[in-house]
């Protein structure tokens, strides 16, 4: 996806983490989003979902489809096999990561093994001119996730985006030092911690997300995506004490850098 590809017009905002495959009609939502100037970084939760959407959405130039394996879908380390086979040819990767919440702690060892394999494969197959972009889930696991990104070299060779980051302040600054970006949505900004992180993060690390739809088969629309992104922009602006247009400009610039086909010649946003 290029910042100027959506039906010949510039993309106004990027949803850096959504689940296009969960909309009732993924193609229609993608095309409606393009008409609104919206770019979508579409996360998948299993390799099977990625493969099923790849052909359907391949012609939608405002959609970057991620090859993913969400930690909630991991039961054993071998569950990463299918995704690792796809990674050499995948520019966009996600949703991947770790979840140590009580509901998912039983699969922790399998999650950790799978995430390590995924990050290692990403680091080995990422191109210096067009680095892989990873959308990363880390619930009560920011430290271990950062350990894996650092240890495997994925933090250095890929563009790592922490989705809905909720780690400690110390973990936040460690992630910044590792070069991570942060995709913020209105739900994360509904918390005191989320608003504080939006206030203090370096401006060049900010991205917007929706995480929509909330459940598979949801009747949510592209209009819901646009509205959520605008509320997110407003919430970031309030947290940082700056105009919403300045936030919109910042996240557009940051999205352009994330989506650039070449790190040596990133596209300039068009207004």
Buried (B, 14 or more C-beta within 10 A) or exposed (E): BBBBBBEEBBBBBBBBBBBBBBBEEBBEBBBBBBEBBBBBBBBBBBBEBBEBBBEBBEEBBBBBBBBBBBBBBBEEBEBBEBBBEBBEEBBBBBBBBBBBEEEBEEBBEBBBBBBBBBBBBBBEBBEEEBBBBBBBBBBBBBBBBBBBBBEBBBBBBBBBBBBBBBBEEEBBEBBBEBEBBBBBBBBBBEEEBBBEBBEEBEBEBBBBBBBBBEEEEBEBBBEBBBEBBBBBBBBBBBBBEEEBEBBBBBBBBBBBBBBBBEEEEBBEBEE
